[in-house]
Amino acid sequence: MATLIMCRTFYVTTKHHKEVQTLKIEKINVEIEKAKAKIAEDQAHLRELERQKTELENTEIVGIVRDVKMSPQELAAFVRKFKENKGVSHNEEN
């Protein structure tokens, strides 16, 4: 009889332990899904901020070019020349 009670107690304790573990796993899964959703939201926000930054930089560049009254051809020539001399410091040119 004592063996039967011990076996039943072990079974109930083990079953309860498995149920508790299952609940813990489910809770962690919910937290994982929340974290994934937050990460996706943050990534979308980051992409939007980067887009806005690029747009402002482009607007600034257009403003600079307009201020010096460069034509598109002159700007292209300037950029080509800049790329050619990129590795040369001002001291080396003189």
ABEGO torsion letter per residue (X at the ends): XAAAAAAAAAAAAAAAAAAAAAAAAAAAAAAAAAAAAAAAAAAAAAAAAAAAAAAAAAAAAAAAAAAAGBBAAAAAAAAAAAAAAAABBAAAAX
